[in-house]
Amino acid sequence: MFPAVSKLPEPRAVGVRAAAPPLAVAACALSFTLCLLAQVALDIPLGDLDVYRAEGWAARTGAEIYDLAVTAHELPATYPPFAALLFVPLTLLSVDAIRIAVCLLNLGLVIALARLSLRLVGRHAVECRPIAWERGTPLIVAALAVWCEPIWATIRYGQINLLLVVLLLWDLTRRPDHRWAGIATGVAVGIKLTPGLFAVLLTVAGALLAAGRLRRGERADNPHLRRATRAWAAFAGTVALAALVLPRDSWRYWTDIVLAGDRVGPAEASANQSLRGVLARALGTGDLPDWWLPVAVLVCCVGVAVAVAALLADERLPHAPAWAATSCAVTALLVSPVSWSHHWVWVIPVLVLLFTEADRRRGRAWWTGAWGAALLSCSYASWLLPHDETRPELNLPAVQQLVAAAYPLAGAALLATTGALALRAWRPGRRADRCRS
């Protein structure tokens, strides 16, 4: 059994724990302030926020949402119409007030992301060894997280990525028997379709668990299946609500826009850290051959299978929910037509998981992987590559091709690691792995 926190050495730990929260608050406040000052000094654009506000205004006034071309880059609306309904409040205040509010909201979401990432691996309750800064750990993680490129860019562009990942993690870390577990996942899918892979994960895991129970003569009902049912029902509710309020835009989105992959940007852009982006740059063309779609489907199936195997491994695999959640997220990012580098905000749960495993296993390879992932997330590698309207990404040399594929390669490594751990956990006679004391 894990040692209870209350049984850990007390005298020194209690004193440090009592002092840790104020120090953690100060460190977080300082880091956030420096981050905002740096953003302002670099002329924070918040271009995506302008698109969201325009969508909200179109929904409010009855204009055509999917005819928008916002900012000098003529950015279009790409999210489902339900998202436009959520963006309506952005039109109620001045542009400057909304920009300040969204920046502060994103910083608050960074703290929530840090806390939920720690909860996902269970560090809020029981530890393998004493951690003096236990109560201030989320603030320290948040203070460091704002300097990771996906988080930095999300704040810089006023993106919605942090809200989506917080919704998903909040849902995944709730009690399995909670009556609302799964609802937030469905809402996230209604805002942006890519989180739908989490609903697929829950559905497949629940179906397999149900089949196993039926073979044993037990009831098929299980927490994963209940979460999946609520998630799909909540998603259907978002579609129905948008169809009721915005029938014209809803019809256009679900019959046309949803399949228009060219609206989200050029596939070959160096910031596109998806499988499609890697292939486009490697082949030197933004118009990929037809075979790329079956490849993406195969990657999706493998990724979901890995995540399901990790999730159902349960106690045989330490931090199984974390391995499953991060694998599912990485799979969604890989197979999405465009996954801009700032979409990879899941790097924070990944880093928390990797450092937790490195601390538990005490292996050099694990520490190397954890620190390598941390350095990659703070490298801003894709920003250093040539990119402009002439599309130099179509003629990158081999070394720059690897740099441009950094996040997808790291994601593939995570899937391979999760797959290996899940296979090991599912070996016949394998007992639950325990933390070292």
C-alpha positions in Angstrom: 0.0 0.0 0.0 1.1 3.6 -0.5 2.2 5.3 2.7 -0.4 7.8 3.9 0.7 11.4 3.9 -0.2 11.7 7.6 2.4 9.1 8.4 5.2 10.9 6.7 8.0 12.6 8.8 6.4 15.7 10.4 8.7 18.2 12.1 10.5 19.7 9.1 7.8 18.9 6.5 5.1 20.7 8.5 7.1 23.9 8.8 8.0 24.0 5.1 4.4 23.1 4.1 3.1 26.0 6.2 5.5 28.4 4.4 5.2 27.0 1.0 1.8 28.4 -0.2 2.8 32.1 0.3 6.1 31.4 -1.5 4.3 29.5 -4.3 1.8 32.4 -4.6 4.6 34.9 -4.9 6.5 32.8 -7.5 3.3 32.3 -9.5 2.4 36.0 -9.4 5.9 37.0 -10.4 6.0 34.6 -13.3 2.6 35.6 -14.6 3.5 39.3 -14.4 6.7 38.7 -16.3 4.8 36.7 -18.9 2.2 39.4 -19.4 4.9 42.1 -19.6 6.8 40.1 -22.2 3.6 39.6 -24.2 2.9 43.3 -24.1 6.4 44.1 -25.1 6.1 41.8 -28.1 2.8 43.5 -29.1 0.3 40.7 -28.1 -2.0 40.2 -31.2 -4.9 38.2 -29.8 -5.9 37.5 -33.4 -8.0 34.4 -32.6 -9.9 36.3 -29.9 -10.9 38.8 -32.6 -12.3 35.9 -34.6 -14.2 34.6 -31.6 -15.6 38.1 -31.0 -16.7 38.4 -34.6 -18.4 35.0 -34.4 -20.3 36.1 -31.3 -21.3 39.4 -33.0 -22.5 37.5 -36.1 -24.6 35.1 -33.9 -26.0 38.1 -32.0 -26.9 40.1 -35.1 -27.9 37.3 -37.5 -25.0 37.7 -39.9 -23.4 34.8 -41.8 -20.9 33.2 -39.3 -19.0 31.2 -41.9 -18.6 34.2 -44.3 -16.4 36.0 -41.9 -12.8 37.0 -42.8 -11.3 38.6 -39.7 -8.1 40.5 -39.2 -5.5 41.3 -41.9 -5.0 37.5 -42.3 -8.7 37.1 -43.2 -9.2 34.3 -40.7 -12.5 32.4 -41.1 -14.8 30.8 -38.5 -14.1 27.1 -38.2 -15.8 25.9 -35.0 -19.3 24.5 -34.7 -22.1 27.1 -34.4 -22.6 26.3 -30.7 -19.2 27.9 -30.1 -20.5 31.1 -31.6 -23.3 31.2 -29.1 -20.7 30.9 -26.3 -18.8 33.8 -27.8 -21.7 36.2 -27.7 -20.7 37.6 -24.2 -17.4 38.7 -25.9 -19.4 41.4 -27.7 -20.9 43.0 -24.5 -17.7 44.8 -23.5 -15.2 47.0 -25.3 -12.3 45.3 -27.2 -9.7 46.4 -24.7 -11.8 45.2 -21.7 -12.4 41.8 -23.4 -8.7 41.4 -24.2 -7.7 42.1 -20.6 -10.4 39.7 -19.3 -9.4 36.9 -21.6 -5.7 37.2 -20.8 -6.6 37.0 -17.0 -9.0 34.1 -17.7 -6.3 32.2 -19.5 -3.9 32.7 -16.7 -6.5 31.4 -14.3 -7.0 28.4 -16.6 -3.3 27.7 -16.4 -3.6 27.3 -12.7 -6.6 25.0 -13.1 -4.7 23.0 -15.7 -1.8 22.5 -13.4 -4.1 21.4 -10.5 -6.0 19.0 -12.7 -2.9 17.6 -14.2 -1.6 16.8 -10.7 -4.9 15.3 -9.8 -4.8 13.2 -12.9 -1.7 11.4 -11.6 -3.0 11.4 -8.0 -0.3 13.6 -6.5 -3.0 15.5 -4.5 -3.8 12.6 -2.2 -1.1 10.0 -1.7 2.6 10.1 -2.4 5.4 7.6 -2.8 7.6 9.9 -0.7 7.3 13.3 1.1 6.8 16.4 -1.0 7.2 19.4 1.2 5.6 21.8 -1.3 2.5 19.7 -1.7 -0.1 22.4 -1.3 1.8 25.0 -3.4 2.7 22.5 -6.2 -0.1 23.6 -8.6 1.1 27.2 -8.4 4.7 26.3 -9.0 3.7 24.1 -12.0 1.6 27.0 -13.3 4.4 29.5 -12.9 6.6 27.3 -15.1 3.9 26.3 -17.5 3.3 29.8 -18.9 6.7 29.7 -20.5 6.0 26.5 -22.4 5.4 27.5 -26.1 1.9 26.0 -26.4 0.7 27.9 -23.3 2.5 31.1 -24.2 1.1 31.1 -27.7 -2.4 30.3 -26.4 -2.3 33.4 -24.2 -0.7 35.4 -27.1 -3.5 34.6 -29.6 -6.4 34.6 -27.1 -7.0 31.0 -28.0 -9.6 28.6 -26.4 -7.3 25.7 -26.0 -6.9 26.0 -22.2 -10.7 26.0 -21.7 -11.1 22.8 -23.7 -8.3 20.9 -21.9 -9.6 22.1 -18.5 -13.1 20.9 -19.3 -11.8 17.5 -20.4 -9.5 17.0 -17.4 -12.2 18.3 -14.9 -14.5 15.6 -16.3 -11.9 12.8 -16.4 -10.8 13.4 -12.8 -14.3 13.4 -11.3 -15.6 10.4 -9.3 -16.6 7.6 -11.7 -20.1 7.5 -10.1 -20.7 11.2 -10.3 -24.1 11.9 -11.9 -22.6 14.7 -14.2 -19.4 12.9 -15.2 -19.2 13.1 -19.0 -21.2 16.2 -19.5 -18.2 18.6 -19.8 -16.6 16.3 -22.4 -19.7 16.6 -24.5 -19.7 20.3 -24.2 -16.1 20.5 -25.2 -16.9 18.4 -28.3 -19.7 20.9 -29.1 -17.2 23.8 -29.0 -14.6 22.1 -31.1 -14.9 18.6 -32.6 -11.4 17.2 -31.8 -12.2 16.4 -28.2 -14.7 14.0 -29.6 -12.0 11.4 -29.5 -12.3 11.3 -25.7 -16.0 10.3 -26.1 -14.8 7.6 -28.5 -12.3 6.4 -25.9 -14.9 6.2 -23.2 -17.3 4.4 -25.6 -14.9 1.7 -26.7 -13.6 1.2 -23.2 -17.1 1.0 -21.8 -18.2 -1.4 -24.5 -15.3 -3.8 -23.9 -15.8 -3.7 -20.2 -19.5 -4.3 -20.7 -18.8 -7.3 -23.0 -16.5 -8.8 -20.4 -19.1 -8.4 -17.7 -21.8 -10.0 -19.8 -19.5 -13.0 -20.4 -19.2 -13.4 -16.7 -23.0 -13.1 -16.2 -22.8 -9.6 -14.6 -24.5 -6.4 -15.5 -23.1 -4.6 -18.5 -23.4 -1.1 -16.9 -20.1 0.5 -16.0 -18.7 4.0 -15.3 -17.0 4.4 -18.7 -20.2 3.6 -20.6 -22.2 6.0 -18.4 -19.6 8.8 -19.0 -19.7 8.1 -22.8 -23.5 8.2 -22.8 -23.6 11.5 -21.0 -20.9 12.9 -23.3 -22.7 12.0 -26.5 -26.0 13.3 -25.1 -24.4 16.6 -24.1 -22.8 16.9 -27.5 -26.2 16.3 -29.1 -27.7 18.9 -26.8 -25.2 21.5 -28.1 -26.0 20.7 -31.7 -29.7 20.9 -31.0 -29.4 24.2 -29.2 -27.4 25.7 -32.0 -29.8 24.4 -34.6 -32.6 26.0 -32.7 -31.0 29.4 -32.3 -28.8 29.4 -35.5 -30.6 27.1 -38.0 -29.1 28.5 -41.1 -25.5 28.4 -39.8 -26.0 25.0 -38.3 -27.2 23.6 -41.6 -24.3 25.1 -43.5 -21.7 23.9 -41.0 -22.8 20.3 -40.7 -23.4 19.9 -44.5 -20.4 21.8 -45.8 -18.0 23.6 -43.5 -17.2 20.6 -41.3 -15.5 18.8 -44.2 -13.7 21.9 -45.5 -10.2 21.2 -44.3 -8.7 24.1 -46.3 -10.4 26.7 -44.1 -8.1 26.1 -41.1 -4.9 27.1 -42.9 -2.2 25.6 -45.2 -1.2 22.1 -44.3 2.5 22.7 -44.9 2.8 25.6 -42.4 5.7 24.9 -40.0 3.4 25.6 -37.0 1.1 22.8 -38.1 2.2 20.0 -35.8 -0.1 17.2 -37.1 0.5 14.1 -39.2 -0.9 16.0 -42.2 1.6 18.8 -41.7 4.5 16.4 -41.4 3.5 14.7 -44.6 2.9 17.9 -46.5 6.4 19.3 -45.7 8.0 15.9 -46.4 6.3 15.6 -49.8 6.7 19.2 -50.7 3.1 19.8 -51.4 0.0 21.1 -49.5 -2.2 18.9 -51.7 -1.6 15.5 -50.2 -2.3 12.3 -52.2 -5.4 10.3 -51.3 -3.5 7.7 -49.3 -2.8 10.1 -46.4 -6.4 9.8 -45.1 -6.2 6.0 -44.6 -2.8 6.6 -42.8 -4.5 9.1 -40.5 -7.3 6.6 -39.8 -4.8 3.9 -39.0 -2.9 6.2 -36.6 -6.2 7.1 -35.0 -7.2 3.5 -34.5 -3.8 2.6 -33.0 -3.9 5.6 -30.7 -7.4 4.9 -29.4 -6.4 1.2 -28.9 -3.4 2.2 -26.9 -5.5 4.6 -24.8 -8.2 2.0 -24.2 -5.6 -0.6 -23.2 -4.1 1.9 -20.7 -7.4 2.9 -19.3 -8.6 -0.7 -18.8 -5.3 -1.7 -17.3 -6.5 0.1 -14.2 -4.5 -0.8 -11.1 -2.0 -2.9 -13.0 -0.7 0.2 -14.6 0.3 3.1 -12.3 -1.4 6.4 -13.4 -3.4 4.5 -16.0 -6.0 7.3 -16.4 -3.2 9.8 -17.1 -1.5 7.5 -19.7 -4.9 7.0 -21.3 -5.9 10.7 -21.3 -2.6 11.9 -22.7 -2.4 9.2 -25.3 -5.9 10.1 -26.5 -5.1 13.8 -26.6 -1.9 13.2 -28.6 -3.8 11.0 -31.0 -6.4 13.7 -31.6 -3.6 16.2 -32.2 -1.8 13.9 -34.7 -4.8 13.1 -36.8 -6.4 16.5 -36.9 -6.0 18.2 -40.3 -4.3 21.1 -38.6 -2.9 21.1 -35.1 -1.1 24.4 -34.5 1.7 24.3 -32.0 -0.5 26.1 -29.5 -3.0 23.3 -29.7 -0.5 21.1 -27.9 -1.4 22.5 -24.4 -1.7 18.9 -23.3 2.1 19.1 -22.9 1.5 20.2 -19.2 -0.4 16.9 -18.3 2.3 15.0 -20.2 5.1 16.7 -18.4 3.5 16.2 -15.0 3.0 12.5 -15.8 6.6 12.0 -17.1 8.2 13.7 -14.1 6.0 11.8 -11.8 7.0 8.5 -13.4 10.7 9.5 -13.4 10.4 10.3 -9.7 8.7 7.0 -9.1 10.9 4.8 -11.2 14.2 6.6 -10.5 15.5 5.6 -13.9 17.9 7.6 -16.0 15.9 7.0 -19.2 12.8 8.4 -17.6 14.5 11.5 -16.3 16.0 12.0 -19.8 12.7 11.7 -21.4 11.0 14.0 -19.0 13.6 16.7 -19.3 13.8 16.3 -23.0 10.0 16.8 -23.3 10.3 19.9 -21.1 13.1 21.4 -23.2 11.2 20.7 -26.4 8.0 22.4 -25.0 10.1 25.5 -24.2 12.2 25.5 -27.4 9.8 27.4 -29.7 11.3 25.2 -32.4 8.6 25.7 -35.1 8.9 29.5 -34.7 12.5 29.4 -35.7 11.8 27.8 -39.1 11.3 29.9 -42.3 7.7 30.8 -42.9 6.0 33.4 -45.0 3.5 33.7 -47.9 6.0 32.1 -50.3 5.6 28.8 -48.3 9.3 28.0 -47.8 8.2 25.0 -45.6 7.7 23.1 -48.9 11.5 23.0 -49.4 13.0 22.4 -46.0 16.2 20.5 -45.7 16.2 17.2 -43.7 17.3 18.7 -40.4 14.7 21.4 -40.5 12.1 18.7 -41.5 12.9 17.0 -38.2 12.6 20.2 -36.2 9.3 20.9 -37.9 8.1 17.5 -36.9 9.2 17.8 -33.3 5.8 17.7 -31.6 4.4 14.8 -33.7 7.6 12.8 -33.2 7.4 13.4 -29.4 3.7 12.4 -29.5 4.5 9.2 -31.4 7.1 8.4 -28.7 4.5 8.9 -26.0 2.1 6.5 -27.8 4.8 3.9 -28.1 5.7 4.3 -24.4 2.1 4.0 -23.4 1.6 1.0 -25.6 4.6 -0.8 -24.2 3.5 -0.1 -20.6 0.0 -1.3 -21.3 1.2 -4.5 -22.9 3.4 -5.2 -19.9 0.5 -4.5 -17.6 -1.8 -6.9 -19.5 0.7 -9.8 -19.3 -0.9 -12.9 -17.7 -0.3 -13.0 -14.0 0.9 -9.4 -13.9 0.3 -7.8 -10.5 -0.5 -4.2 -9.8 2.7 -2.2 -9.8 3.3 -0.3 -6.6 5.3 2.9 -5.9 8.7 2.5 -4.3 8.9 3.8 -0.8 
